[in-house]
Amino acid sequence: MDQYLKPDYWHAKVAAIFQWFDREIFIDQSLINLIAIFAGIALAWLIARSLKPKLTAIIVERNLAQTPLGRLLHALEQALTYVIAVVLLWLAMAVFQRFGLKVYLLNLFESLLTAWVVIHLITSIVRQAHWARFIAFTAWTVAALHIFSLLDPSLALLDSLAITVGDTRLSILIIIKAVIILSFLMWLAISVSNLFGKRISTIEGMAPSIQILLSKTIAITLMILAVMIAVSSLGIDLSVFAFFGGAVGLGIGFGLQKVISNLFSGLILLLDRSIKPGDVIAIDDTYGQINAMGARYVSIVARDNTEYLVPNEDLITHRVVNWSFSTTLLRLKFSVGVAYGSNIHKVRELMIAEARKIDRVLDDPRPACHLKNFGDNSIELELRFWIRDPENGISNVSSAVRIAIWDAFEANGIKIPFPQRMVHMVAQPAENKIEKI
């Protein structure tokens, strides 16, 4: 292992590379190889140009865009030029070998291109773009090093760069392997948890909050198992991380109080089912429908499609109005003042009748109108009516009822008074006047 750290070793390697270039690259047959490579790519581009529309038509006509086969065909369409180029280069290699010409550059380029095409087609099945890019980059790097016969020296060099922690030896190679294995296991854990989440969401009779709690519990458990398996598979003693675990615990205790508070508040909300996705709630100045419940916050979508992310802790410690906690049946009310001299019985009948004309107002319980007070300027009445869909808005239905009542009052000559004040001017007696000097 130590030889890879000596300068003489790498000087010899560089000299060997230059000698190889003189022997294999800077010759006439290599120029012929390069011409064949560029000609093959150009011909492959012309052929692929005529075949790509046919592949696209197959995907569209058979509605395969969202299926694994459709994604594979789409990836094949994107890499069609290189697939055809691989075939043409393979044919060129066969011809060159038939006439005894060297095919080193052709073989090298064809191998690299074949590896890229195969990896591109395989990773196209992965839906998450970032995971697909990571897998493709890792696999192609390993394939390229293997093709250039540099894989074993590179692995040996990475393994020689190591430190010892206790009884455990940690090298760059071990860390890279751990990252690759952990990435694969995390991807697998997320995929499996998403599959369980979809199945749990289809279970009838289970509250939405319990469904979310089960889904998140499964996801967290699988992620923890993925980390433990990745570390254990490399032969690393978990006690090595005891120090880091203590540091993380200290950081959580002092710096992540709010994060932990929101996390446990979210678990409490899921367990006590005080709120759940679909509920219409109001907290402080925020009113809307719960769209999603996360580990740290609850997403509330207002009527103007503004999405508020409210910390879970606020929903525990603040006063929350849940319009649909136990039932979606909701009573609304507002006051209306009419002028003295109006026929109160007719006014009440008109207000009730106009409220019942609005589609969202329920007939059972039916609207009611009560005389509340004899005010200074008007007779005060209160209209009460019920709706069953608060998630569709409250102000809009109240506005519709008010407009209907206004039109009915206008048609029947019923006045809504406004405050008036009469001021009497009293002349000051002459004897009380103060003479100005």
C-alpha positions in Angstrom: 0.0 0.0 0.0 2.8 2.4 0.9 4.2 2.3 -2.7 1.2 4.4 -3.9 2.4 7.2 -1.6 5.9 7.4 -3.0 6.7 10.0 -5.7 9.0 7.6 -7.6 6.0 5.2 -8.2 3.9 8.0 -9.8 6.9 9.3 -11.9 7.3 5.8 -13.3 3.6 5.6 -14.0 3.6 8.9 -15.9 6.7 7.9 -17.9 4.9 4.6 -18.8 1.8 6.6 -19.9 3.9 8.7 -22.3 5.6 5.6 -23.7 2.1 4.0 -24.2 1.0 7.1 -26.1 4.0 6.9 -28.3 3.4 3.2 -28.9 -0.4 3.1 -29.2 -1.8 6.6 -30.0 0.7 8.6 -32.1 0.6 6.2 -35.0 -1.2 6.2 -38.3 -3.6 3.5 -37.4 -4.8 5.5 -34.4 -5.7 8.3 -36.8 -7.7 5.8 -38.8 -9.4 4.8 -35.6 -10.3 8.4 -34.8 -11.7 8.9 -38.3 -13.8 5.7 -37.9 -15.1 7.0 -34.5 -16.2 10.4 -35.9 -17.7 8.8 -39.0 -19.7 6.3 -36.9 -21.1 9.0 -34.7 -22.1 11.2 -37.6 -23.8 8.2 -39.4 -25.5 7.2 -36.1 -26.9 10.8 -35.7 -28.4 10.7 -39.2 -30.0 7.3 -38.6 -31.3 8.3 -35.2 -32.8 11.5 -36.6 -35.2 9.5 -38.7 -36.1 6.9 -36.0 -36.7 9.2 -33.0 -40.2 10.4 -34.2 -41.3 6.8 -34.5 -40.3 6.0 -31.0 -42.1 9.2 -29.8 -45.3 8.2 -31.7 -45.2 4.7 -30.0 -45.0 6.3 -26.5 -47.8 8.7 -27.2 -50.2 6.4 -29.1 -50.0 3.6 -26.5 -50.0 6.1 -23.5 -46.8 4.7 -22.0 -45.4 8.0 -20.7 -46.0 7.2 -17.0 -45.1 3.5 -17.1 -41.6 1.9 -16.6 -41.7 0.8 -20.2 -42.5 4.3 -21.4 -39.6 5.8 -19.3 -37.3 3.1 -20.8 -38.4 3.9 -24.3 -38.0 7.6 -23.6 -34.4 7.0 -22.4 -33.7 4.9 -25.4 -35.0 7.8 -27.6 -32.6 10.2 -25.9 -29.6 7.8 -26.2 -30.6 6.4 -29.7 -27.7 8.1 -31.4 -25.2 6.5 -29.0 -26.9 3.1 -29.2 -26.6 3.1 -33.0 -23.0 4.4 -32.7 -22.1 1.5 -30.4 -23.4 -1.0 -33.1 -21.5 0.8 -35.9 -18.3 1.0 -33.9 -18.6 -2.8 -33.2 -18.9 -3.4 -36.9 -15.9 -1.2 -37.6 -13.8 -3.1 -35.0 -14.7 -6.4 -36.8 -13.6 -4.9 -40.2 -10.4 -3.5 -38.7 -9.5 -6.9 -37.1 -10.3 -8.6 -40.4 -7.6 -6.6 -42.1 -5.1 -6.8 -39.2 -5.4 -3.1 -38.1 -5.1 -2.1 -34.5 -8.4 -1.3 -32.8 -7.3 0.0 -29.4 -8.9 3.4 -29.6 -12.0 2.0 -31.2 -12.3 -0.6 -28.5 -11.7 1.9 -25.8 -14.3 4.4 -27.1 -16.8 1.6 -27.8 -16.4 0.3 -24.3 -16.9 3.7 -22.7 -19.9 4.4 -24.9 -21.5 1.0 -24.2 -21.1 1.5 -20.4 -22.7 4.9 -20.6 -25.7 3.6 -22.7 -26.3 0.6 -20.5 -26.2 2.7 -17.3 -28.4 5.4 -18.8 -31.1 2.9 -19.8 -31.0 1.1 -16.4 -31.2 4.4 -14.4 -34.1 5.6 -16.5 -36.3 3.3 -14.5 -35.6 5.2 -11.3 -38.2 8.0 -10.9 -36.2 10.3 -8.7 -33.9 12.3 -10.9 -31.3 13.0 -8.2 -31.0 9.3 -7.3 -30.8 8.4 -11.0 -27.9 10.9 -11.5 -26.1 9.7 -8.4 -26.3 6.0 -9.5 -25.3 6.9 -13.1 -22.3 8.9 -12.0 -21.1 6.3 -9.6 -21.5 3.3 -11.9 -19.9 5.1 -14.9 -16.9 6.2 -12.9 -16.3 2.6 -11.8 -16.8 1.4 -15.3 -14.4 4.0 -16.8 -11.7 3.2 -14.2 -12.1 -0.5 -15.0 -11.8 0.1 -18.7 -8.6 2.1 -18.3 -7.3 -0.6 -15.9 -7.1 2.0 -13.1 -9.7 0.5 -10.8 -7.4 -1.6 -8.6 -4.7 1.0 -8.2 -7.3 3.7 -7.4 -9.0 1.4 -4.8 -5.6 0.6 -3.3 -4.7 4.3 -3.1 -8.0 5.2 -1.4 -7.6 2.4 1.0 -4.1 3.5 2.0 -5.4 6.9 3.0 -6.8 5.9 6.5 -6.9 6.9 10.1 -7.4 4.7 13.1 -10.1 5.5 15.7 -9.8 3.1 18.6 -9.8 -0.4 17.2 -11.4 0.7 13.9 -9.6 1.7 10.8 -11.3 4.3 8.7 -10.1 4.8 5.1 -11.3 7.0 2.3 -12.3 3.8 0.5 -14.4 2.6 3.5 -16.1 6.0 3.7 -16.9 6.0 -0.1 -18.3 2.5 0.2 -20.4 3.6 3.2 -21.8 6.5 1.3 -22.8 4.3 -1.7 -24.3 1.6 0.5 -26.1 4.1 2.7 -27.4 6.0 -0.4 -28.8 2.8 -1.8 -30.4 1.7 1.4 -31.9 5.1 2.0 -33.4 5.1 -1.5 -34.8 1.6 -0.8 -36.1 2.7 2.6 -37.9 5.8 1.1 -39.4 3.7 -1.8 -40.7 1.0 0.6 -42.1 3.6 3.0 -43.9 5.4 0.2 -45.3 2.0 -0.9 -46.6 1.4 2.6 -47.9 4.9 2.9 -50.0 4.5 -0.3 -51.4 1.2 1.0 -52.2 2.7 4.5 -54.0 5.6 2.9 -56.4 3.2 1.2 -57.5 1.5 4.5 -61.1 2.4 5.2 -62.2 3.4 8.6 -58.8 4.7 9.7 -58.5 8.3 10.7 -56.3 10.4 8.4 -54.1 11.5 11.3 -53.5 7.8 12.3 -52.6 7.1 8.6 -50.0 9.9 8.6 -48.6 8.7 12.0 -48.2 5.1 10.8 -46.6 6.3 7.5 -44.1 8.5 9.2 -43.3 5.9 11.9 -42.5 3.3 9.2 -40.4 5.8 7.2 -38.3 6.8 10.2 -37.9 3.2 11.3 -36.7 2.1 7.9 -34.3 5.0 7.7 -32.7 4.2 11.0 -32.4 0.5 10.0 -30.7 1.6 6.7 -28.1 3.6 8.6 -27.4 0.8 11.1 -27.2 -1.8 8.3 -24.8 0.4 6.3 -22.5 1.0 9.2 -22.6 -2.7 10.4 -22.0 -4.0 6.9 -18.6 -2.2 6.8 -17.5 -3.8 10.0 -17.5 -0.6 11.9 -18.2 -0.8 15.6 -21.2 1.4 16.5 -19.5 2.4 19.7 -17.1 4.5 17.6 -19.9 7.0 17.1 -20.7 7.3 20.9 -18.8 10.5 21.1 -20.6 11.9 18.1 -23.9 10.8 19.5 -23.1 12.6 22.7 -22.3 15.8 20.8 -25.5 15.5 18.7 -27.5 15.0 21.9 -25.9 18.1 23.4 -26.7 20.1 20.3 -30.3 18.9 20.4 -30.6 19.9 24.0 -29.4 23.5 23.5 -29.8 24.4 19.8 -32.7 22.3 18.6 -35.2 22.9 21.3 -37.8 24.4 18.9 -37.3 21.6 16.4 -37.8 18.9 18.9 -40.7 20.7 20.4 -42.4 20.9 17.0 -41.6 17.3 16.3 -43.3 16.1 19.5 -46.1 18.6 19.1 -46.7 17.0 15.7 -46.9 13.5 17.2 -49.4 14.8 19.8 -51.6 16.3 17.1 -51.6 13.0 15.2 -52.4 11.0 18.3 -55.1 13.1 19.8 -56.7 13.8 16.4 -57.6 17.4 17.3 -56.8 18.4 13.7 -56.5 16.4 10.6 -56.0 17.0 6.8 -59.2 18.5 5.4 -60.2 20.3 8.6 -61.0 24.0 8.3 -59.3 25.9 11.1 -58.5 29.4 12.2 -55.4 30.3 14.3 -54.6 34.0 15.1 -55.1 35.7 11.7 -54.7 32.5 9.6 -57.8 30.8 8.3 -58.0 28.0 5.8 -58.1 24.2 5.2 -55.4 21.9 6.4 -53.6 20.6 3.3 -50.8 18.4 4.9 -49.3 17.7 8.3 -45.5 17.4 8.5 -43.0 16.6 11.2 -42.3 20.3 11.9 -45.3 22.2 10.6 -48.9 22.1 9.3 -49.7 23.4 5.9 -52.9 25.5 5.8 -54.2 26.7 2.4 -56.3 29.9 2.6 -59.1 30.8 0.3 -56.8 33.0 -1.9 -54.6 29.8 -2.4 -51.9 31.2 -0.1 -50.2 28.4 1.8 -49.2 29.0 5.4 -46.7 26.8 7.2 -47.7 26.9 10.9 -45.3 25.3 13.4 -46.9 22.4 15.3 -46.1 24.0 18.6 -48.4 27.0 17.8 -51.3 24.6 17.3 -50.6 23.1 20.7 -50.1 26.3 22.7 -52.4 28.7 20.9 -56.2 28.9 20.7 -57.4 27.1 17.6 -60.9 27.3 16.1 -61.6 24.1 14.2 -64.7 24.6 12.1 -65.0 20.9 11.3 -63.6 19.1 14.4 -66.6 16.8 15.2 -68.9 17.9 12.4 -68.9 20.1 9.4 -72.3 21.6 10.3 -71.7 25.3 11.0 -74.1 28.1 12.0 -73.4 31.6 10.7 -75.2 34.8 11.9 -75.2 38.6 11.3 -77.3 41.6 12.4 -79.5 43.8 10.2 -81.1 47.0 11.3 -84.4 48.3 9.8 -86.2 51.6 10.2 -88.8 52.1 12.8 -92.2 51.8 11.2 -91.3 48.7 9.2 -93.5 45.7 9.3 -91.3 43.4 11.4 -93.2 40.2 10.6 -92.7 40.9 6.9 -89.1 41.7 7.4 -88.4 38.5 9.2 -90.2 36.5 6.5 -88.2 38.2 3.7 -84.9 37.6 5.4 -85.6 33.9 6.0 -86.9 33.4 2.5 -83.9 35.1 0.9 -81.5 33.1 2.9 -83.1 29.8 1.9 -82.6 30.8 -1.8 -78.9 30.5 -1.5 -77.7 27.0 -2.5 -75.2 26.5 0.3 -77.7 27.4 3.1 -79.4 24.4 4.6 -83.1 23.9 5.0 -82.6 21.6 7.9 -81.8 23.2 10.3 -83.8 26.0 8.7 -82.7 29.7 8.9 -84.2 31.7 11.7 -84.5 35.5 12.3 -84.9 37.0 15.8 -85.5 40.5 17.0 -82.6 41.4 19.2 -83.0 45.0 20.3 -84.8 48.3 19.8 -81.8 50.5 19.0 -81.5 54.3 19.0 -81.8 54.5 15.2 -83.2 51.1 14.1 -84.9 47.9 15.0 -82.1 45.3 15.3 -82.7 41.8 13.9 -80.3 38.8 13.7 -80.4 36.2 10.9 -79.0 32.7 11.7 -78.5 30.0 9.1 -76.5 26.8 8.7 -74.0 25.5 6.2 -72.2 22.1 5.9 -69.2 23.0 3.8 -67.0 25.5 5.7 -64.0 24.5 3.5 -65.6 26.3 0.6 -65.6 29.6 2.5 -67.6 31.5 5.1 -67.5 35.2 3.9 -68.7 34.3 0.4 -71.9 32.7 1.6 -72.6 35.5 4.1 -72.1 38.0 1.4 -74.5 36.2 -0.9 -77.2 36.2 1.8 -76.7 39.9 2.5 -76.9 40.9 -1.1 -80.1 38.8 -1.5 -81.6 40.6 1.6 -80.6 44.0 0.3 -82.3 43.4 -3.1 -85.5 42.1 -1.3 -85.6 45.3 1.0 -85.2 47.5 -2.1 -88.0 45.7 -3.9 -90.3 46.0 -0.8 -89.5 49.6 0.2 -87.8 48.5 3.5 -85.3 51.1 4.7 -82.0 50.4 6.5 -81.4 53.6 8.5 -78.2 55.3 9.4 -77.5 57.2 12.6 -78.8 60.8 12.6 -78.2 63.6 15.1 -80.2 66.8 15.5 -78.3 69.8 16.9 -80.4 72.7 18.5 -78.7 76.1 18.6 -79.8 78.2 21.6 -79.2 82.0 21.5 -77.3 83.4 24.5 -79.2 86.0 26.6 -78.0 89.6 26.1 -77.2 90.1 29.8 -74.7 87.1 29.7 -72.8 88.5 26.8 -69.2 89.7 27.7 -68.4 93.0 26.3 -65.2 92.9 24.3 -62.6 95.6 25.1 
